[in-house]
């Protein structure tokens, strides 16, 4: 454990930290601090949404408060400074000492009260969060999170008692870390698929500055756009499949629409016109998508020249080449 802690400290970007930040970290890590490395978390999340929550952790708690799912409150007092309170009496002043897309260092000083300890204990904590970004085989973004905690207990005579219960405390911390990261993933998934619902909830949050909520809604819109682009492959770039407009002529005897060119053998129509789609005499379709059979690949967009109003209730209307 000691070697693991020393390795973690050596990896910190000391040269990039201002003297005040270095002093706060060393005040916790010098001597014999308690050290715990939490289980690695791997989630699916839009990177911009994940990074937004890193910049505005009070937004996570704001969501929980709005959903009635927490006893915590986290209030921003000034940039990179927060006050954390818990209904059981725990309170802490939190400062973000260093933050990039891949590394976040947090210093907290406060008082812990909880069911595992009979009285309140004062202590300082340094949290080091490392983030790695990757993609799965379908190009969906994956985020890998590693969190180290350094704890220094300042209360007289508390060392032995706290160390006795440290294993139980770390299990609580592990669970909180997993829940928090999983929540970020769920918000990201919802933002990608149902952005309006996520934005509606965000706009109801009152514990976070309005400007932050507005910025979050913009981030959600961009995440939804990226998700849509990832799930709509670009057209294939072969000579036979390059865009060309094809004339469409109706055949009244069979109610079929016929293309003037022949399709590749491995392409099939992705849409069948049911008669229910022609309820209105004003119905008209300017394009229809075809997709390649077999392996997952990009659909081909076939442009159809508008031929005016399609007659209503054409029975079993379909397209053939």
DRENLOGU-301980 format. One line per field, with one value per residue: residue number from 1; x, y, z of N, C-alpha, C, O in turn. Coordinates in pm, whole numbers, plus 50000, padded with zeros to 5 digits. Layout:
n c(NUM,...) $
nx c(X,...) $
ny c(Y,...) $
nz c(Z,...) $
cax c(X,...) $
cay c(Y,...) $
caz c(Z,...) $
cx c(X,...) $
cy c(Y,...) $
cz c(Z,...) $
ox c(X,...) $
oy c(Y,...) $
oz c(Z,...) $
END
This chain:
n c(1,2,3,4,5,6,7,8,9,10,11,12,13,14,15,16,17,18,19,20,21,22,23,24,25,26,27,28,29,30,31,32,33,34,35,36,37,38,39,40,41,42,43,44,45,46,47,48,49,50,51,52,53,54,55,56,57,58,59,60,61,62,63,64,65,66,67,68,69,70,71,72,73,74,75,76,77,78,79,80,81,82,83,84,85,86,87,88,89,90,91,92,93,94,95,96,97,98,99,100,101,102,103,104,105,106,107,108,109,110,111,112,113,114,115,116,117,118,119,120,121,122,123,124,125,126,127,128,129,130,131,132,133,134,135,136,137,138,139,140,141,142,143,144,145,146,147,148,149,150,151,152,153,154,155,156,157,158,159,160,161,162,163,164,165,166,167,168,169,170,171,172,173,174,175,176,177,178,179,180,181,182,183,184,185,186,187,188,189,190,191,192,193,194,195,196,197,198,199,200,201,202,203,204,205,206,207,208,209,210,211,212,213,214,215,216,217,218,219,220,221,222,223,224,225,226,227,228,229,230,231,232,233,234,235,236,237,238,239,240,241,242,243,244,245,246,247,248,249,250,251,252,253,254,255,256,257,258,259,260,261,262,263,264,265,266,267,268,269,270,271,272,273,274,275,276,277,278,279,280,281,282,283,284,285,286,287,288,289,290,291,292,293,294,295,296,297,298,299,300,301,302,303,304,305,306,307,308,309,310,311,312,313,314,315,316,317,318,319,320,321) $
nx c(50083,50196,50392,50231,50099,50314,50391,50164,50181,50418,50343,50200,50161,50379,50533,50352,50182,50075,50251,50082,49894,50061,50150,49914,49856,50082,50051,49863,49958,50206,50388,50198,49958,49626,49555,49375,49284,49032,48804,48845,48645,48447,48276,48010,47996,47931,48212,48215,47998,48076,48311,48194,48054,48275,48378,48170,48073,47866,47643,47580,47496,47286,47106,47045,46922,46700,46569,46508,46684,46897,47085,47268,47420,47569,47732,47839,48075,48264,48463,48581,48561,48377,48107,48030,47760,47599,47309,47348,47535,47794,48035,48217,48481,48559,48806,48911,49214,49363,49292,49243,49150,49222,49312,49226,49259,49164,49109,49000,48868,48740,48472,48378,48086,47915,47745,47933,48121,48146,48165,48230,48491,48777,48939,49163,49148,49278,49191,49256,49176,49195,49149,49074,49022,48842,48729,48469,48411,48207,48238,48142,48178,48397,48473,48725,48782,48992,49039,49213,49251,49372,49401,49406,49382,49294,49204,49265,49391,49246,49349,49386,49122,48993,49143,49071,48809,48846,48838,48565,48475,48598,48462,48214,48291,48378,48135,47995,48151,48117,47837,47814,47967,47831,47587,47651,47700,47442,47299,47430,47361,47082,47077,47176,46980,46724,46720,46562,46409,46607,46707,46481,46464,46708,46664,46495,46648,46749,46957,47193,47388,47215,47337,47511,47335,47218,47438,47484,47258,47318,47542,47419,47261,47463,47579,47370,47361,47612,47576,47372,47508,47703,47548,47444,47567,47801,47750,47835,48132,48148,48175,47941,47749,47740,47584,47288,47011,46706,46445,46102,45822,45473,45277,44970,44818,44924,44985,45250,45572,45830,46177,46413,46661,46886,46937,47224,47303,47324,47178,46894,46553,46475,46238,45894,45613,45327,44972,44856,45017,44945,44732,44669,44592,44788,45022,45364,45670,46004,46241,46396,46536,46785,46945,47245,47255,47357,47671,47703,47675,47710,47405,47257,47162,46896,46789,46471,46281,46041,45706,45470,45142,45076,44836,44572,44544,44662,44663,44880,45115,45437,45793,45981,46269) $
ny c(49879,50123,50159,50181,50419,50600,50584,50692,50956,51040,51061,51292,51618,51806,52029,52183,52279,52544,52705,52722,52519,52295,52299,52241,51983,51843,51878,51692,51450,51405,51250,50997,50926,50799,50585,50515,50338,50351,50117,50080,50255,50211,50359,50437,50741,51067,51259,51542,51595,51453,51600,51846,51798,51756,52013,52142,52022,52064,52049,51781,51709,51887,51777,51538,51646,51765,51540,51426,51247,51247,51326,51515,51838,52066,52356,52620,52857,53031,53054,52731,52663,52510,52430,52152,51978,51750,51582,51442,51582,51609,51826,52012,52206,52252,52251,52288,52208,52159,52106,51930,51784,51523,51495,51559,51730,51746,51920,51884,52002,51934,51822,51510,51330,51041,50716,50521,50623,50753,51021,51351,51398,51575,51638,51625,51588,51463,51420,51243,51230,51045,51037,50855,50832,50654,50443,50215,49911,49989,50255,50407,50637,50573,50607,50592,50579,50653,50674,50809,50836,51035,51060,51252,51248,51474,51493,51459,51159,51003,50839,50551,50457,50547,50419,50162,50151,50211,50040,49988,50246,50299,50124,50245,50479,50371,50278,50520,50650,50479,50503,50775,50808,50630,50757,50987,50864,50767,51007,51109,50920,50957,51225,51208,51068,51157,51454,51683,51615,51588,51847,51985,51896,51994,52268,52308,52302,52469,52515,52565,52798,52996,53048,52834,52617,52687,52669,52396,52292,52364,52203,51953,51959,51956,51708,51536,51582,51482,51214,51146,51179,50978,50755,50758,50650,50760,50801,50533,50526,50444,50397,50311,50374,50645,50963,51012,51155,50996,50940,50911,50726,50681,50379,50324,50092,49900,50040,50090,50236,50315,50299,50453,50345,50068,49878,49797,49453,49380,49552,49662,49770,49988,50071,50031,50136,50169,50164,50330,50547,50730,50894,51155,51363,51542,51421,51356,51222,51293,51161,50843,50590,50346,50048,49857,49507,49235,49282,49537,49859,50173,50342,50408,50708,50775,50998,51113,51244,51488,51421,51544,51537,51239,50999,50938,50656,50440,50106,49887,50013,50012,50018,49944,49841) $
nz c(50000,50079,49881,49658,49717,49718,49450,49328,49422,49302,49040,49022,48875,48976,48898,48763,48948,49158,49433,49666,49623,49617,49881,50025,49939,50029,50303,50362,50257,50367,50640,50789,50615,50555,50285,49990,49704,49482,49324,48974,48739,48453,48198,47965,47811,47684,47613,47647,47814,48043,48109,48156,48397,48558,48567,48688,48951,49128,48974,48942,49203,49211,49026,49165,49393,49275,49188,49425,49551,49731,50031,50040,49993,49771,49731,49529,49619,49527,49226,49166,49432,49691,49918,50103,50241,50460,50572,50807,50947,50852,50714,50474,50333,50002,49753,49421,49310,49082,48740,48448,48130,48174,48434,48769,49069,49399,49700,50029,50334,50645,50861,50980,51040,51129,51121,51180,51350,51679,51745,51608,51368,51267,50959,50672,50319,50014,49686,49392,49069,48782,48434,48142,47793,47546,47271,47185,46991,46828,46798,47005,47276,47547,47890,48127,48469,48741,49084,49351,49704,49965,50308,50598,50938,51186,51444,51793,51922,51750,51557,51586,51619,51387,51189,51247,51158,50896,50672,50647,50597,50352,50186,50176,50045,49801,49700,49674,49479,49258,49218,49158,48920,48754,48742,48595,48351,48291,48267,48044,47846,47838,47761,47504,47369,47446,47459,47519,47745,47941,47945,48033,48299,48397,48380,48591,48816,49101,49272,49150,48965,48723,48480,48456,48430,48187,48017,48040,47909,47648,47608,47620,47387,47190,47246,47177,46903,46825,46889,46709,46466,46490,46467,46215,45945,45693,45334,45108,44915,44631,44276,44151,44335,44367,44407,44224,44070,44022,43799,43881,43807,43812,43799,43716,43700,43874,44095,44158,44216,44003,43962,43743,43705,43765,44064,44277,44334,44600,44755,44933,44981,45245,45343,45345,45183,45342,45304,45490,45508,45327,45379,45335,45059,45005,45064,45007,44901,44903,44924,44976,45175,45114,45218,45261,45243,45460,45603,45855,45737,45563,45487,45168,45026,44826,44593,44506,44251,44298,44230,44247,44404,44578,44518,44753,44977,44831,44766,44929,44835,44692,44628,44338,44152) $
cax c(50000,50285,50453,50125,50076,50429,50383,50058,50231,50521,50278,50136,50237,50421,50583,50240,50099,50124,50302,49974,49836,50160,50151,49795,49871,50186,50000,49783,50030,50326,50360,50140,49817,49553,49550,49284,49258,48899,48795,48834,48512,48446,48139,47980,47954,47983,48322,48184,47910,48161,48396,48111,48031,48399,48391,48057,48024,47739,47533,47543,47415,47163,47015,46998,46827,46576,46504,46480,46760,47019,47085,47382,47409,47699,47708,47956,48092,48334,48517,48663,48543,48241,48076,47953,47690,47518,47209,47398,47623,47921,48049,48354,48515,48623,48875,48972,49351,49415,49193,49253,49058,49269,49352,49160,49307,49070,49146,48883,48896,48609,48437,48296,47996,47847,47705,48044,48203,48057,48170,48281,48636,48825,49043,49186,49147,49316,49140,49321,49095,49256,49050,49123,48913,48860,48610,48446,48416,48102,48275,48080,48283,48415,48555,48781,48809,49067,49034,49293,49217,49468,49324,49481,49292,49356,49151,49356,49354,49151,49416,49359,48981,48959,49204,48993,48689,48879,48792,48422,48460,48636,48354,48115,48347,48374,47997,47961,48221,48049,47705,47830,48012,47721,47484,47698,47678,47299,47261,47483,47278,46953,47098,47198,46860,46606,46781,46464,46371,46719,46713,46368,46502,46816,46610,46424,46745,46761,47075,47308,47373,47138,47430,47564,47228,47204,47552,47462,47160,47391,47625,47328,47226,47578,47595,47267,47403,47722,47518,47301,47606,47766,47453,47402,47690,47810,47727,47948,48197,48180,48129,47803,47657,47745,47451,47226,46867,46640,46306,46002,45699,45371,45205,44837,44759,44969,45015,45390,45661,45942,46297,46460,46791,46890,47014,47321,47236,47330,47105,46750,46479,46465,46111,45779,45504,45196,44866,44823,45103,44895,44600,44645,44624,44906,45141,45463,45798,46112,46358,46376,46668,46815,47062,47313,47232,47480,47746,47659,47747,47638,47292,47269,47049,46852,46703,46358,46224,45903,45615,45340,45067,45050,44693,44551,44500,44709,44676,45005,45212,45575,45888,46063,46368) $
cay c(50000,50238,50176,50228,50559,50678,50590,50788,51091,51073,51089,51423,51718,51903,52150,52261,52322,52662,52672,52702,52387,52196,52299,52173,51840,51789,51877,51570,51329,51384,51172,50864,50940,50683,50588,50416,50345,50297,50033,50152,50262,50227,50395,50502,50879,51170,51325,51681,51591,51414,51712,51952,51765,51780,52158,52188,51907,52097,52013,51643,51713,51957,51677,51450,51720,51782,51409,51381,51124,51267,51405,51604,51964,52117,52493,52694,52984,53108,52962,52618,52647,52463,52384,52028,51950,51627,51599,51383,51676,51623,51950,52023,52308,52181,52336,52221,52260,52142,52034,51919,51680,51391,51491,51654,51718,51814,51926,51907,52014,51937,51745,51394,51269,50930,50607,50434,50688,50805,51166,51414,51400,51669,51581,51679,51483,51496,51324,51252,51160,51033,51000,50812,50830,50551,50412,50072,49864,50057,50396,50477,50684,50508,50684,50510,50668,50600,50773,50785,50922,51050,51110,51286,51274,51575,51489,51396,51025,50940,50755,50408,50430,50568,50311,50042,50154,50262,49947,50012,50379,50292,50058,50350,50567,50298,50280,50657,50675,50403,50562,50906,50790,50567,50860,51069,50784,50764,51139,51121,50839,51025,51348,51173,51012,51240,51577,51778,51573,51620,51993,52027,51872,52087,52403,52314,52305,52604,52523,52592,52924,52983,53045,52698,52534,52722,52610,52252,52264,52373,52083,51843,51968,51912,51564,51471,51592,51387,51079,51126,51161,50846,50650,50773,50638,50837,50720,50460,50603,50364,50463,50276,50425,50790,51022,51053,51163,50902,50978,50819,50732,50592,50290,50322,49959,49822,50133,50080,50344,50247,50378,50442,50279,49938,49883,49690,49330,49362,49659,49637,49886,49993,50131,49986,50232,50115,50254,50427,50662,50816,50941,51291,51383,51626,51346,51345,51179,51337,51074,50714,50536,50206,50008,49740,49387,49171,49351,49673,49956,50299,50341,50496,50800,50785,51113,51092,51369,51509,51404,51600,51469,51097,50975,50876,50519,50344,49980,49814,50080,49980,50063,49842,49897) $
caz c(50000,50085,49750,49568,49750,49671,49304,49295,49449,49204,48912,49023,48798,49076,48835,48712,49060,49231,49568,49762,49599,49661,50027,50075,49911,50118,50439,50376,50217,50449,50760,50766,50580,50506,50139,49932,49560,49458,49205,48847,48681,48308,48163,47838,47833,47596,47685,47683,47932,48156,48145,48214,48537,48630,48589,48771,49029,49193,48885,48974,49325,49177,48967,49272,49476,49199,49181,49560,49569,49808,50154,50026,49920,49730,49685,49483,49689,49424,49127,49214,49576,49721,50053,50104,50366,50463,50679,50932,51014,50784,50638,50424,50234,49891,49655,49307,49300,48947,48659,48304,48083,48217,48575,48859,49206,49488,49842,50115,50479,50708,50979,50945,51137,51066,51211,51216,51453,51782,51750,51486,51353,51166,50874,50538,50216,49876,49587,49261,48970,48650,48333,48012,47695,47443,47190,47169,46852,46750,46800,47117,47367,47677,47983,48234,48582,48855,49192,49471,49817,50074,50422,50719,51050,51272,51581,51889,51965,51658,51458,51601,51598,51246,51111,51272,51076,50764,50570,50627,50536,50211,50112,50151,49942,49674,49652,49631,49354,49152,49195,49094,48782,48681,48718,48483,48231,48261,48216,47908,47756,47823,47686,47364,47307,47479,47513,47573,47880,48029,47958,48117,48439,48431,48396,48718,48926,49157,49359,49064,48893,48600,48365,48447,48376,48046,47948,48036,47804,47520,47600,47589,47244,47111,47266,47097,46763,46803,46892,46583,46359,46503,46432,46076,45869,45570,45214,45051,44810,44514,44154,44118,44436,44377,44398,44099,44079,43932,43777,43935,43730,43867,43710,43777,43703,43988,44204,44194,44176,43941,43938,43605,43700,43833,44189,44298,44378,44745,44822,44948,45029,45390,45381,45266,45195,45377,45257,45594,45496,45219,45418,45287,44918,44994,45100,44901,44955,44817,44934,45041,45207,45091,45294,45211,45322,45507,45707,45887,45656,45547,45393,45052,45014,44687,44574,44417,44204,44341,44116,44282,44509,44561,44545,44884,44993,44731,44840,44922,44751,44721,44527,44277,44061) $
cx c(50086,50349,50352,50098,50190,50429,50278,50105,50335,50462,50209,50223,50284,50465,50471,50153,50157,50167,50191,49912,49933,50160,50032,49804,49970,50140,49918,49868,50158,50289,50305,49991,49756,49540,49455,49267,49125,48896,48773,48692,48524,48301,48132,47931,48011,48093,48290,48093,47990,48247,48317,48086,48159,48416,48285,48001,47893,47619,47486,47452,47283,47060,46958,46896,46693,46498,46471,46558,46887,46993,47202,47340,47550,47677,47839,47962,48173,48399,48611,48655,48396,48230,47986,47889,47608,47428,47255,47495,47759,47923,48194,48365,48600,48685,48933,49110,49405,49312,49230,49153,49095,49302,49281,49208,49221,49121,49020,48926,48762,48596,48343,48213,47922,47819,47821,48129,48112,48055,48228,48433,48673,48937,49054,49195,49198,49266,49208,49243,49166,49154,49118,49003,48944,48729,48593,48442,48308,48122,48203,48188,48280,48506,48595,48829,48883,49074,49117,49253,49327,49395,49416,49382,49362,49310,49243,49303,49265,49216,49376,49214,48943,49018,49127,48871,48716,48830,48644,48397,48495,48531,48242,48163,48344,48234,47955,48026,48152,47914,47718,47869,47902,47610,47523,47674,47530,47249,47309,47398,47143,46967,47114,47069,46735,46654,46680,46424,46482,46726,46598,46401,46609,46763,46532,46519,46765,46887,47202,47282,47303,47228,47488,47460,47209,47317,47535,47363,47225,47478,47539,47292,47341,47601,47493,47303,47516,47670,47446,47398,47673,47675,47390,47526,47685,47791,47854,48003,48241,48119,47983,47704,47662,47610,47411,47077,46806,46494,46214,45873,45597,45314,45069,44781,44799,44999,45159,45464,45788,46058,46344,46596,46786,46977,47124,47250,47230,47265,46957,46682,46461,46329,46002,45664,45374,45090,44831,44908,45053,44755,44568,44679,44748,45035,45236,45597,45908,46235,46320,46514,46674,46938,47117,47283,47365,47545,47692,47742,47660,47520,47318,47143,47016,46757,46593,46300,46079,45811,45475,45273,45048,44905,44676,44510,44538,44733,44811,45109,45355,45663,45960,46159,46331) $
cy c(50127,50265,50230,50377,50646,50692,50691,50931,51134,51110,51225,51525,51833,52035,52241,52318,52446,52623,52645,52564,52278,52185,52222,52023,51777,51785,51751,51446,51305,51306,51035,50877,50804,50697,50479,50443,50276,50212,50116,50144,50287,50248,50440,50643,50968,51245,51467,51687,51553,51531,51828,51923,51778,51928,52209,52071,51936,52064,51870,51641,51785,51865,51587,51519,51735,51652,51353,51257,51142,51344,51503,51736,52011,52253,52559,52828,53084,53007,52860,52598,52614,52431,52262,52009,51823,51634,51539,51471,51693,51753,51962,52140,52241,52281,52250,52284,52257,52064,52045,51813,51544,51381,51599,51626,51806,51807,51959,51910,52023,51847,51633,51350,51156,50818,50520,50491,50762,50957,51220,51415,51496,51603,51655,51563,51542,51383,51350,51165,51163,50978,50965,50797,50727,50537,50261,50036,49928,50209,50476,50517,50613,50596,50593,50604,50592,50709,50726,50883,50916,51119,51134,51323,51365,51568,51408,51258,50950,50838,50608,50375,50442,50458,50180,50036,50195,50171,49967,50145,50375,50220,50157,50442,50500,50301,50416,50691,50605,50465,50694,50892,50726,50667,50950,50994,50784,50898,51156,51042,50907,51152,51320,51132,51097,51372,51673,51744,51608,51771,52045,52009,51971,52227,52420,52324,52449,52623,52557,52723,52903,52975,52905,52605,52561,52661,52459,52215,52271,52249,51961,51843,51917,51762,51487,51473,51494,51245,51049,51104,51024,50735,50670,50771,50719,50746,50650,50535,50510,50429,50435,50341,50575,50849,51050,51055,51068,50942,50871,50837,50637,50501,50265,50182,49879,49908,50120,50205,50280,50343,50354,50377,50151,49947,49779,49569,49317,49477,49626,49761,49878,50047,50079,50082,50159,50214,50359,50552,50762,50868,51077,51302,51468,51551,51337,51310,51214,51247,50946,50654,50388,50171,49877,49621,49328,49251,49492,49773,50078,50284,50437,50581,50816,50904,51081,51226,51377,51502,51457,51518,51323,51071,50904,50730,50431,50211,49914,49880,50041,50033,49944,49909,49859) $
cz c(50000,49950,49650,49591,49698,49519,49259,49315,49344,49068,48908,48948,48888,49013,48783,48824,49126,49372,49671,49747,49645,49813,50084,50052,50008,50263,50468,50355,50295,50575,50724,50734,50548,50355,50091,49783,49532,49332,49079,48793,48531,48265,48018,47869,47724,47671,47729,47805,48057,48203,48203,48363,48620,48662,48685,48850,49101,49105,48908,49096,49298,49115,49076,49361,49404,49191,49320,49599,49650,49936,50155,49964,49889,49667,49644,49555,49606,49330,49191,49365,49605,49871,50041,50241,50349,50585,50812,51006,50949,50703,50595,50327,50127,49795,49544,49284,49157,48867,48512,48260,48138,48366,48655,49001,49296,49631,49922,50261,50550,50828,50939,51064,51066,51163,51255,51329,51550,51787,51620,51487,51241,51085,50742,50440,50085,49787,49454,49164,48835,48552,48202,47918,47586,47365,47185,47021,46766,46750,46909,47218,47502,47762,48098,48346,48692,48961,49311,49579,49922,50189,50541,50828,51150,51417,51672,51928,51870,51567,51468,51570,51451,51160,51128,51182,50930,50652,50540,50560,50387,50127,50080,50039,49806,49614,49602,49498,49238,49117,49119,48948,48698,48649,48601,48352,48192,48209,48072,47810,47731,47740,47538,47295,47330,47538,47575,47716,47980,48051,48045,48265,48483,48457,48525,48838,48974,49241,49281,48989,48758,48478,48346,48388,48227,47964,47935,47926,47666,47500,47563,47441,47158,47125,47184,46949,46733,46801,46761,46468,46367,46456,46295,45989,45740,45449,45167,44931,44696,44392,44127,44213,44449,44344,44256,44121,43977,43921,43830,43857,43791,43760,43773,43790,43827,44110,44251,44146,44125,43921,43796,43595,43781,43957,44189,44358,44529,44820,44825,45001,45180,45436,45287,45289,45222,45332,45360,45582,45392,45249,45359,45139,44899,45028,44981,44963,44856,44826,45004,45063,45173,45172,45240,45300,45366,45617,45729,45809,45636,45453,45278,45042,44865,44676,44473,44377,44244,44219,44147,44389,44477,44601,44678,44873,44875,44801,44818,44836,44791,44609,44468,44180,43918) $
ox c(50056,50360,50385,50077,50167,50464,50299,50073,50338,50524,50164,50345,50234,50437,50492,50061,50278,50124,50205,49880,49890,50169,50047,49763,49945,50183,49905,49853,50214,50172,50360,49906,49826,49517,49453,49239,49110,48977,48693,48627,48601,48214,48232,47836,48123,48069,48333,48108,47973,48255,48367,48097,48152,48461,48306,47891,47818,47507,47367,47345,47180,46942,46838,46795,46587,46374,46412,46507,46979,46894,47233,47240,47641,47611,47938,47865,48153,48389,48707,48736,48305,48330,47880,47956,47556,47467,47207,47534,47833,47827,48285,48273,48702,48623,48997,49120,49484,49252,49246,49080,49008,49318,49276,49198,49207,49169,48945,49008,48680,48694,48242,48264,47873,47865,47811,48201,48015,47956,48270,48496,48611,49016,48968,49243,49166,49295,49217,49242,49194,49081,49208,48895,49058,48631,48691,48466,48316,48033,48203,48280,48174,48604,48512,48906,48843,49110,49094,49224,49371,49334,49494,49307,49474,49370,49294,49185,49213,49146,49336,49185,48870,48953,49119,48833,48624,48784,48601,48309,48429,48513,48183,48086,48313,48216,47887,47963,48130,47880,47641,47811,47883,47548,47440,47631,47496,47166,47237,47367,47096,46881,47070,47052,46650,46631,46712,46406,46454,46749,46617,46371,46603,46812,46505,46475,46796,46920,47307,47168,47328,47198,47511,47492,47187,47295,47567,47384,47191,47487,47581,47292,47318,47637,47526,47279,47516,47715,47459,47373,47697,47723,47292,47585,47578,47815,47965,47929,48361,48024,47909,47588,47593,47532,47488,47022,46849,46428,46246,45822,45631,45303,45058,44703,44720,45035,45188,45424,45850,46040,46319,46644,46692,47079,47120,47148,47141,47294,46903,46747,46434,46308,46017,45624,45318,45115,44782,44873,45114,44672,44451,44784,44808,45144,45193,45632,45906,46324,46224,46601,46579,47026,47044,47285,47471,47479,47643,47865,47548,47533,47392,47032,47098,46655,46621,46274,46003,45834,45377,45338,45011,44859,44757,44451,44454,44819,44852,45186,45388,45615,45996,46133,46401) $
oy c(50224,50380,50315,50452,50753,50797,50766,51019,51250,51183,51268,51519,51945,52141,52360,52397,52452,52520,52555,52498,52179,52075,52147,51945,51669,51699,51708,51347,51195,51299,50966,50842,50707,50806,50368,50555,50156,50233,50210,50039,50372,50165,50476,50661,50948,51291,51510,51775,51613,51559,51901,52014,51807,51964,52308,52024,51844,52053,51840,51579,51750,51872,51562,51460,51719,51653,51246,51171,51060,51416,51565,51746,51997,52265,52553,52904,53205,52886,52896,52523,52677,52409,52267,52022,51792,51687,51579,51439,51784,51785,51927,52169,52179,52382,52148,52401,52343,51969,52154,51758,51456,51271,51716,51513,51926,51704,52050,51829,52109,51803,51656,51335,51174,50823,50450,50418,50826,51017,51144,51430,51499,51524,51735,51455,51655,51266,51464,51043,51270,50884,51035,50755,50715,50608,50188,50122,49922,50283,50599,50439,50595,50652,50525,50696,50483,50823,50617,51000,50809,51224,51047,51420,51337,51631,51303,51242,50844,50758,50548,50276,50359,50408,50099,49928,50211,50219,49963,50157,50440,50252,50153,50479,50565,50322,50428,50755,50664,50477,50721,50957,50764,50661,50985,51054,50798,50903,51211,51092,50913,51183,51399,51156,51107,51398,51738,51833,51653,51817,52139,52096,52025,52297,52532,52351,52538,52735,52576,52753,52805,52902,52862,52521,52468,52607,52400,52116,52193,52197,51876,51738,51844,51695,51383,51376,51430,51164,50939,51020,50960,50632,50603,50876,50743,50626,50700,50599,50500,50506,50524,50363,50630,50794,51105,50965,51061,50972,50752,50948,50521,50540,50193,50155,49800,49856,50136,50269,50200,50454,50249,50356,50129,50015,49683,49584,49251,49498,49568,49847,49770,50066,50084,50107,50094,50334,50467,50655,50867,50885,51109,51256,51467,51608,51312,51364,51172,51258,50941,50665,50314,50255,49797,49635,49366,49285,49557,49770,50085,50220,50534,50530,50865,50908,51027,51312,51282,51569,51420,51439,51285,51117,50818,50687,50355,50205,49889,49810,50038,50085,49852,50019,49896) $
oz c(49931,49908,49567,49496,49641,49465,49164,49235,49304,48991,48801,48956,48877,49067,48762,48799,49148,49424,49753,49847,49705,49868,50181,50138,50062,50339,50582,50427,50289,50612,50638,50816,50518,50303,50143,49741,49557,49242,49078,48799,48487,48292,47956,47945,47678,47782,47836,47889,48163,48322,48290,48446,48739,48771,48755,48821,49133,49154,48897,49095,49356,49146,49079,49399,49465,49188,49331,49671,49639,49949,50257,49893,49971,49564,49718,49554,49614,49352,49259,49420,49553,49939,49979,50343,50242,50689,50918,51118,50987,50633,50671,50251,50159,49760,49572,49245,49118,48917,48458,48342,48148,48417,48614,49049,49272,49677,49887,50304,50519,50888,50872,51175,50954,51277,51356,51396,51510,51828,51532,51592,51136,51136,50705,50474,50050,49810,49409,49174,48780,48582,48156,47961,47541,47390,47182,46935,46643,46708,46905,47243,47563,47713,48158,48321,48732,48932,49365,49551,49962,50170,50579,50814,51194,51504,51634,51963,51904,51506,51368,51502,51397,51068,51037,51135,50850,50549,50425,50475,50306,50010,49972,49950,49706,49494,49500,49413,49133,48999,49027,48862,48582,48543,48518,48253,48075,48118,47988,47702,47618,47659,47454,47176,47242,47656,47675,47799,48091,48163,48122,48347,48593,48545,48566,48949,48894,49278,49341,48953,48689,48383,48233,48303,48149,47856,47832,47856,47577,47389,47485,47377,47062,47029,47126,46877,46628,46720,46707,46381,46265,46409,46263,45962,45685,45459,45184,44856,44667,44403,44085,44176,44535,44265,44177,44185,43862,44020,43824,43842,43818,43644,43872,43882,43879,44215,44370,44049,44196,43871,43736,43483,43857,43957,44112,44426,44582,44938,44731,45061,45234,45555,45165,45403,45134,45323,45326,45641,45372,45160,45335,45097,44791,45023,44869,45068,44741,44742,45081,44977,45200,45193,45181,45423,45317,45715,45636,45814,45688,45349,45292,45049,44788,44744,44366,44462,44226,44119,44083,44457,44366,44706,44714,44774,44825,44890,44705,44770,44910,44509,44541,44131,43824) $
END
